[in-house]
C-alpha cells in the first residue's frame, strides 16, 4: 500500500472480548476511551503498542495505568490535560507519548450529538491555536508530543469533510516540521458511515482511499485510522419477538420484547434501523431497505418496546409485511452502539450476544438474570 497505516478498532462501538480477539488476531490495534476499554483490549490480546487512548476526561488512575502497560499514545485534548499527563508520568517515573487532538473546524454533516470536528464542541485544540500549543509544550520532561490526531464525527457519509480536515492537518504538520517539531504519526480518526437505510447510503472504503491516499502518500509520518461502526455496524442484528398488536388513534402499534434499553439509537439520535420479519413469507423474501419497495399485503406500523416512555421505539411509520404475536423481527445494523449503549433501565436484564460464523454459532455473552441485576448491591 502507498500509505503506511495502522487500523485501531474503536472498541466503544462493540467491545465484546471475542470480537476484539478476532480483530487483534488480524493485526488491529485499538482506540480506547476509558480504563474499562483498555482492560478489554488487553484481555483480548491487544498489543499495547497499538493502543491509542482518547477521550476528554481521563482520570489520573487511568493515565497511570495506561502508561504502565506501555500504550502507543494518548490523544491529548487540552492544555490542562497535557500538563496533567506530564505530571502523572513524572509521579511514576515514566515518560508518556501523545498526539495533540486538533479540532479542524470542519462540519461532518452528521447528527449534532455526534459532531466532534467543529470548534464549538468539547473536543480537541482549536486549529488556530495548534501551533502555539505545540510550541508551548515541546520540551516537557515526561510527555513526548509526537503526533497529531483528529476525529470529526460519526457517522460521516460524505468524503469531502475528511478531505478538508486532512488537507488542513497536512498543512499544519508541514508548518510544525519547519519549526523543528518531529511529527511521527497522523491519526485521521474514524466515523465512516455504514448503510442503515440502503445499499448506497455510505461510500465504500475504497472511495475514501481514492480521495485520501493521494493526500498522504509519501509523507514521512505513520498514518492511523480508528474505524468502529464501519467494522461492527452491519455485522450485528438485534432479534426481537412480537408480543402484541394494538391501535392508538390512527396508529397501528407492534409491541415487541426489545426496547430502548437494548437499542437506544432510534430514541437518542432519531436513527433509522431497517426492521423486517426474520422469517418473511415468500412474497417478501427480499428485505430491501428502499422505502419505495412494494410490500405484499403490507401495513404502516410503529414498532415499539415495553419501556414506560413514549420515546421507546425501534421504528416509526414503517411499512412492514403482516406480523403477528410470536413472530421474530430482525433489527438490522445493530452491531455498533447497540449492546455497547444498552442499559438495565426498568430493571430489564440485558440480552445475550451470539457470534455466528456460517452455519455455526457461539454464545459470547450470556443473557443477564434477575440475580445479576442486584449482584453488586449491599444492604
N, C-alpha and C positions, 0 to 999 in steps of 0.2 A: 504494500500500500504506500502511496506517496506521502502519507501523513502518519507519523509515529504516534499512536493513540492508545489510551487505556480506557476500558469501559468500567465505570464504578457504579454498580447497580444501586439505585435509590431504594434502600431497604424499607423506607417508610411506606412504600406502595403496597408491599406484600412481604411480610417478614418471616413467614414460616421457615424454620430451620431447614426443612427438607428442600424447599425451593432454593434457599441460599446455598445449600450444599451442591446442588446441581450446577448453579452458576459459578461457584468457586472452582469446581472441577473443570469448568470450561475456561478458566483463567480470569474471570471477572474479579475486580475489586469491589469495594462497597462505599457508598455515600451514607453516612450515619448522622443523626441529629440528636442523639441522647446516649446516656450511658447504657440504657437498655438495648438500643440498636447496636452499639458497639459490642455488647455482650453476645448478642445474637450472631453478629458477623463472625466473631471469634469461635463461638460454639459450632458454627457451620464449617469451620476450617478455613476461614478467610485469612489471607496473608495480610498482616498488619501493615506491611509496606505498600499495600494497595488500598488502604482505608483512608478516606478523607472525612474529616469531622466538620460538619456545617452547623448552622443554627445561631440565632442572635443571643441566646440566653444560656450559655454553657456555665455550669457551676464550677467552683474550684475543685471539688472532688472529681467531677467528670473530666476536667482538664488534666489533673494529675494522673488519673487512671489511663487516659489516652496517651499521655507522654510516656508513662511507664511501660506500656505494651509496645511502644515504638511505631505509632501510626505514621502514615506518609506525611500528613499535613493537616493543620487546621485551616478552615476558611474563616478569615478574620473580618468581623462585621462592623467594627467601630474602633475609634481610638481608645476608648475605655477598655475594650476587650483586649486589644493589642497589649496595653500596659499590664493588664491583669494576667494574661498568659505568660508574659515575660516574668512577672513577679512569682507566679506559681512554679514555673520551671526553675527559677533560681532557688526557691524554697526546698526543692527536692534534688537540687544539684544536677539538673539535666538541661539540655537545650531542646527547645521545640522548633518546629518548622511550620511556616504558614504562608498562605496566599491571601492577599487582600481582596475581599469581595468588592467589586466595583459595581455601582448602580449606574448603568449606561443611559438611563432615562429614555428607554425605548418602550413603546406601547406594544405589548404582545397580542392585544385584541382578544383577550380571554376574559373569564369571569373576574369581577372586581376583587373577590375574596382570594383569588389565586394569582393575581397580577403582582409580580415581585420586582420588575425591572424599571419601574417609574420612580422618580425621585421622591414622590410623596409617600412611598412605602417605608416600612421599618428596616428594610434590608440593605446592607452594604454601605459603602462610602460613595458619596456623590462624585461623579466623574470629574466635575470641576475642581474638586479638592484632592483628587487622587495623587497627583504628582507631589503636592505638599506633604501629604501623609507618608508617602514613600520616603521622602527626604527626612521628615521628622523622626522616623523610626528605623533608619538604615543602619544604625550602629548599636542596636540593642545587644546586650551580653548573652541573654538566654532565649531569645526568639529570633531565628533567622528567617527573614521575609524574602521568599524566592519565587513566588508565583502570583498569578492574577486569576481571579475567579469571577464568573458571572452566572446568574440564573434568572431569566427574565419572566418566568411564569409557567403555568401549566393548566390545561393543555393548550398548546400553541399550534394552530392549523395553517398558518401562513409561513413561508420560508423567509420573506423579506425582513421581519423583525430580527431573526437570527443574523442575517447578512448585515443589517445596520449595526447591531450590537458588536459583532465580531470585527467589523471594519473600525469601529471606534476603539476597541481594545487593542487591535494590532497597531494602530497609530499611537496609542498610549504607550505600549511596550517599546515601540521604536524610540519615543522620546525619553523613556526611562533608561533605555540602553545607552543613549547618547550621553546621559548624565552619570553613567558608570554603574547603574544597577544591573545585576545579573539575574535575569528572569529565566528560570529553568522550566517552568511549565505554565500553560494556559488552560484552565478548566472552563469549558464552554457551558457547563451545566446540562440540564435536561429539559423536560417539559414537552417533548414531542407528542403530538396528538395521535389518537387512535380512532378507529371507526366505530363510534357509538351508533350513528344514525344510518349510515350506508357505506357501501364499499369504496366510495370516492371522497369521503369526508376528509380523511387525513392524507397528507402527502407521504409516499413511501420513503424509507430512509435513503434510498438511492437518489431521490430528488434532493434531499438535504445535502447529501455528499457532493452532488454535482455543483451545488451553489457554494458550499463551504470549503471544500478541499482546495480549490484554486486560491482562496484567500489565505490558506495556512500552509500550503506546500513550500518546502524549502526553508521554513522558519527554524531557528536554532533551538527552539524550546519544544518540550513534550506537550502533547495535547491530551486532555481527558474529557470524557463525557459522562453524564450522570442520568441515564435513562432509567425510569422505573415503570411508569404507566405503559410505555411503549413495549416493554417486555412482558409485563404481567396482565395488562388490561384485558385483552381478548383471549387470554388463556383461561379465564375464570368465568364460571356460570353459577348463579345462585338458583337453586331449586326450591320451589315453594308450592304448597298444596292449597287448593281452593277449599275454604271452609263453608262459605255461604254466598248467596247472591241476594241482593235487596235493591229496592228502588228508593231514591230520595229525591222528591220533586221530579224534575225532568231527567235526573241522572240514574244510570244503572251502575251499581257497585258490585265488584267482585272482591270479596273479602278473603284474604289469604293468610297463611300462618307465619309469613315473614313480614317484618316491619322495619321502621326506620332505624331501630336499634341494630338491625342486621345490615342494612344498606341505607346510609343516611344521605347519599349524594343527591337523589331527587329532591329531598326536603331542603338540604343545605344549599345546593347550588342550582336548583331547578334543572338538574341534569336529565338528559334523555337516556334511558336504557331500553333496548328492544326487549319486549316481553312476548312470549309465544308458547303455545302448548308444547310440552316435552314430547308428547306422542300425538301429533296432529293427525286429523283424518287425511285420507289420501288426496282429497281435493286441495288441501292446504299444506302439503309437504314442504313447499318452498317457503322457508322462513325469510322472505325478502323484507328488508328493512325500509324500503321505499314507501312513503306514505300514500302513493297512488296505486299500490298493489291491490288488485281486486281479490276480495276475500269471499269465498263461497259461504253464504248464509251468515255473514259477519254481523257484528253489532259494536256500537261505541260504548266503552265502559271506562270507569276508573278502577284501577287495581290498587286496593288499599290494604293496610295491615291492621293488626289488633291493638296497636298502641293508642292510648287515650288522648290523642291530639289530632286535630283536623289536618295538620300537615303531614300525617303519616300516610304516605302513598308511594307506590313504586312506578305508577304510570297514570296519567290523566288524559281523558278524551281519546283513548286509544282504540283503534279498530282491531277486534280480535275475532277469531272463529268462535262458535258457541262453546262455552265451557261450563262444567257442572261441578257440584261438590265432589271432592275426591280427586279431581284432575290435577296433574302436576303441570306447573308453569315454569319455564326457564327464563331467567332474567340474565341477559347477555352482558358481556363486557364488565363483569363484576370482579375480575381478578385483581384490579388495582384500587386501593382505597375503599374496598368492600369490607372484608373482615378486619382489615387494619384500622378502620374507623368505627368498628362495631362497639356496642356497649351492652350493659345489663339493665338499661332503662326499663322501668316497670318490673324489675326483678325477673327478667327473662334470661334463661341460660343461653349462651351463645352457641351457634351452630357448629357442627363438625366441619373439618376440611378433608377432602378426599382428592388424592393425586391419581389421575387417570393417565395411563400410558397404553394406547391401543386398546386391546381388549382386557387389560389387567388394571387393577386399581388397588390403592392402599389408603387406609385412613391415617392421615398425617397429623390430625388433631382431633381428639375425641370430643363428642358433644358434652358440654358442661352439664352438671347435675345441680339439683336444688342445694345439695350439700356444699357444692363448690361456691355457691353464692354467699355463704356465711362462713366459709372455712377460715378466713383471716380475722374474723371479728371476735372480740373478747368481752365477756361480761364482767 
